[in-house]
Amino acid sequence: MFLAVKLSSTRMRNSSRKVRQYMGSMTHLLNENISGSSLVKIYNAQNQESDKFFALIQTIRQQRFKVDMASAFNMIFVNILIGLSLASVVYFSATYLTMTAGEFLSYFTAMGMLVKPAKSLININKPLQTAMTAGESVFGLIDEPQEQNSGKKQLKDVKGAIKFNRVSFGYTDQNNVINNIDLDIKAGQTIALVGSTGSGKTTIIQLLAKFYSPKSGSITIDGTDICEFELDSLRTQIAFVDQNVRLFNDSVKGNIALGQIQNMSDEKIENAAKIANAYDFVEALSEKFDSQIGEDGTKLSGGQRQRLAIARAIAKDSPILILDEATSALDSATEKKVQAAIDEMQKNRTTIIIAHRLSTVQKADKIIVLRQGEVIEQGSHQELLSANGEYASLYKHQFN
């Protein structure tokens, strides 16, 4: 009986695990098709996506059938064993053992009373195995190691001088994304990172915010290695505006005052919205700054979403500002207004701009050109044009 239960339990657990995996894939596919329904329609991809969906349904059905079959086999086999056990008791009692009728009846009744508990234990095996596979993903998440936060120092009164000292990093052990990067950014300076996709621009930002730690080299702020700073203390000093804006299913106020909703005054929130040229469209909403904007800001246009992200960075008022194509979703007229606000916001702040459009970096104090994870040029806009190197080539390609 033990071997039968063990064999069926292993089979049920493996099939249940596959059911959960394919259910996750089905949910992901449904989410993609619902959110991208207009794209599916315009490319006439309904049949293609339907085929994917029904293929997943068929696989889920097959795996569920395997679970049910293993459970049924388990129950049938155990019932047969129980029946054989009772039959053996009757046979041996009648043939080899000397018992009175009363002793036999008592013994047989006791054996019969074990049948129901045995069946109950078998019946809970299927839900137990299903629950165990469901728990694997939960406990797997719980068991994930926490982000290392070994720093003890508090970062206060930040001037914003940033230095990369021969920093190398790779997302895998085999390949480095950046190699021996040296950067010297003075306090209050605006620098731009320029280069093709995959050159390491975003990686530099992620290392500065300590989402990753470099394989070698060091990064310092105001002369102190960032590894010595407590994480919250470090990240409080950094404001970030990404071209792929992420908003939360909350009010306009909640998104602008993200992380500071209890402490930030309405006046500061409104002022940030005015600087980011978001105040007028927010005031036109039904509940103004208390209006809910939907999941990832779906109730707003692309330009409105980006202006809210800029307002969020302005409201945080951090001494280090990171802009990743911060005006890419704005029309020309709005971009000029927001760019003027950004220029004002950059005063007395260390600003790092990641740029693909070189028109947004011409005023930078220093432009750093990256290629395959290495710095190949750096200097002002005019200096790099005069050098007639990689930057000049990119500039001519965009403007001629």
N, C-alpha and C positions, 0 to 999 in steps of 0.2 A: 504493500500500500504506500509506503514511504517513497519507493522508487517511482511509482505511478504519479504521485502528487508532485514530486520534484521535477519529473520530465515535463508534465503538462504545465507546471508553473513557469518553467524556463521558456516554453513556447509561447504561453500567454503574455509573458512580460515582454519578449522580443516583438511580438505582433502589436501589443499595446503601445510600445515605444514608437513603432513605425506609424501607427494611427495618429499619434500626437504630432509627429513630424509633418506628416502630410496634411493634417488639419491646419497646422501653422502655415504651410505653403498655400493652402486653399484660401485662408483668411487674407494672406498677403496679396494673392492674385485678385481677390474680390476688391480689396482696398485700392489696388492699382487701377482696376477697370472702372470702378465707380468714380474715383477722383479724376481719372483721365478719359472719361466717357466721350468727351468731344473729340479727342484725338483718335480714339478707337473708331468713331463714326466716320470721321473725315478720311481715314485710310481704309475704310470698309474692312476692318479687322474683326468684325463681330464673330464670324465663323472660326477664325483662328483662335481667338480668346475663348470661345465656347468649347472648342476641342480641348484646349488646355484644362479648362475647368472640369469637363466630364471625364478626362483622363485621370485627374486627381480623385474625383468622386469614385471612379471604378477601382482605383488602387486602395482607397480608404475602405470601400465595401469588401474587397478581397481580404484585407488585413483584419477587419472586424469579423469576417466569416471564420478566419483562422482562430481568432480568440474564442469565438463561440464553439467551434468544433473541438478545440483543446479542452474547453470547460465541459462540454457534453461527454467527450471521451473519458475525462477524469471521473465524472459522475457515474457513467455506466460501468467503468472498470471497478470502481470502489463498491458499487452495489453488487456486482458479481462476486467480489471478494467477500463481502459481508454475508451474502447468501451461502457461499461455499463454506465459510466459517461456521455458520449455524448448522448447515447440513453435516459438517464434520463432527460437531458436538453431538448431534443426535446419533450419528452412526457409531462413534466410539463409545458413547454412553450405553448404547444398546448391545454392542458387541464385546467390548473389552472391560468395561467398568461395571462394578457392582453397585447399583444405586437403588434406593427405594423410589417409588413413584413421587413422593413428596420432595426428595432431594433432587431428582431429575427436573421436576417442575420449577423448583427454586433456582437451580443453576441456569436452566434455559431462559427463565424470565429475566434473570440478571443479564444474560448475554443479549437478550432482545432489547433491554433498556439502553444498551450501548449504541444501538443502531442510529437513533435520532441525533445524539450528540456528534457521532461520527459524520453523519450526513450534513449537519449544520457546519462543521468545520470545513467540509469540502465545498459547501455552497458559498462560503465567504472568500474562497481562494480567488475566484475571478475578480470581484471588486477590489480585493486586496492587491492583486498584481497590477490592476489598472491604476489604483491609487499610488502605488509605489513608483510607476513610471511617470505619473504626473508630478510626484514629489521630487523626481530627479532634477528637473529643470529649476524648481524652486530652491532646492538645497544647493544646486550647482551655483546659482546666483548668490545665495547667502555665503557660500564658501569662497567666493572670489576674493582675492586679497585686496585689502583697502589701499587707497592711494597713500604712498609713503609721505609722511609729514614729519620729517626728523628735525626740521629747523626750529629754533627756539626764539630767534630775534624778531622783534617787531619793527616793521619798516615804517618809519615816521619822518616827517619833514623832508620829503623826497625832493631832490633837485632834478633828478632825471638823467644823470650821466650813465650811459649804458656801454658796456664793453664786452665783446666776444673775443676770447683769447684762444686761438687755434682750436676751434670747436668742430668736432666731427660727430655725425649721427646718422644712423640708418634704422629703418623700421624692421629690418631683418639683420641677422649676423653676417650674411654674405655680402650685402651691398650697402654702401653709404649714400645717403641722399645729399649730405653736405660734407665737405672735406676741408679741414684746417681753415675754417672761416675766421678772419680777423676783422672786427668792426669796432670803430671808436666813435660813438655818438655822444656829442657834448650836450650838456643840460640845455634845454630849450631849443635844440636844433631840430629841423625838419629834414628827414632823410627819406629817400624813395628807393624801394627795391624793385628793380626792373629785370625782366628776363622771360624766356619762353616757359611754357607749362612744364612742370617737373624740374625746374632749375633749383628749387629749394626755398622759395620765398615764404610760403606758408609754414614750412618746417621751422624756419628761424623764429617766427612769431610764436609757434607752439612751444619751442624751447624756452623763449623768454618768459612765457606765462607758466612755465614748469608743468605743462601737460606731459612732457617727456623729459628725461634727463640725458645729457650728451654722453656719448661713449668716451670721449676724451675732450680735454680742454675745460674752460670755465667761462661762466657768464656772470658779470658783476653789475650791480646798480650802485652808483655812488661809491665805488671802490670795494663793496662787500659782495662776496659770492652769494648768488640767490639761493643756493642750497642751505645757507644759514638762516634764511627767513622762514617764518611760519607761513604756510600756504595762503590762508585767508588774508594775512597782512600784506603779502606780496600782490595778490590779485586785486585787492582793494585799490591799488595804485594804478591799475590799468583799465582803460576804457576801450571798447572794441566795436567797430562797425564793419560788418561783413557784407559782401555783395549778395550772398545767399541769406537774406534776412530771416531770422527766426523770431516769431512773435508767439505769445502764449494766449490760450483761450481765457482771456481776462479782459478787464476794462482797459481803456486807453490810459487811464491814470496808473493802473497796476503794471502796465508794460513800460511806461516811462520811468516809474519809480521802482523798477525791478530790484528786489533785495533791500530796498530802503523805504517800503511803503508806510511803515509805522513812524518813520522819522522825518520824511521829506514833506515839506509844506506844500500846499496847493499853489502858492505863489511861485515857488521854485519850479514846480512841474509845468505850470503855464508859461513861465519865462523860457524854459527849455523848448517848449513847443513853438513859441514865437520865433526864437532864434533859428530853429530848424524849418521854419516856414510851414509848420503843421497846424498852427493855431486856428486858422480860418476854416479848414475842412473839419477839424475836430468840433468847433463851435456849431457847424452845420449838422452834426449828427443829432439824433433824437434825444439822447441823454448826455450829450457833450462829453466831458472827460470821464463820465461814468458809463459810457456806452460800451457794450460788449462787442469785441471785434471778431469773434469766432476762432475756430482752430487755425493756428498759424496766420491769423489776420485775414481769413478768407473774405470777410465783408469789406475789405479795403482794396484799393487798386495797388499795383506794384509800386508806383511812386509814393503813394501815401504810406505804405508799409516801410519803405526805406527812410522816409522822413521821420517816422516814429522811432526807428532804430537810431537815427542821428540824434533825435531829442533825448533818447535814453542815455547815450554817451555824454551828451552835454550836461544832463542832470547829474550824472555820476561825478562829474567834476574831478577827474583823476589827473595826476601830473604826467602820466604817460598815455598817449593816445595812439591807437592803431586803426588805420583806415584801409580796408581792402575793397577798392573800387566802390567807395561809399556813395557815389552819385551815379552809378551805372544805370539805374532804373528811372532816372528823372528825365523829363523833357528839357529842352535847351533853356527855356525861360526860367523854370524852377531850379535847374542846375546852377545857373548863375547866382540866384539868390542864396541857395544852400551853400554853394562854394564860398560865397562871401561870409556866410555864418561860420563855416568851417575855418576859414582863414582867421577870423576873429578868435575862434575857440583855440586855435593852435598857439596863440601868443602865450609866452611863458610856460609852454608845455613842450615836452619832448614828443615829437610826432613821427611815426613810422608809417609810410604810405606804400601799400602794395599796388602796383599800377600795371595795366596793360595798355591803357590809352596814355600816351606820353604827354598829351596836352594838360593832364592833371598834375604833372610833376615838375613842370618847368621852373616853378618858383622855389623848389626845394633847395635847401642849403647844400645838400650833397645827394647825388644820385649814384646808387651802387648797382652795377650790372652783374647779374649772375648767369652762369652757364654750367650746367651739369654739376651743380653743387659747389662751384668755386667762384670767387670774386675775380672777374677779369678786367673790370674798369671801375673807377670811381672818381667823382669830381662834380662840379656844377654843370648845368645844362650847356652853357657856352664852352666850358673846358672840354667836355666830351664831344661836342660837335666839332671843335677844332682838332681833336685827336683823330677824328675820322676813323673810328673803330666800330665796335659792335653797336654801341648806342647810336652813333650817327647813321649806321645802316638801318636800324629799326626806325629811326626818326624819318629818314627819307622814304622808307617803305610806307609809312603811315600818312605822310603829308604830301607826297608827290604823286 
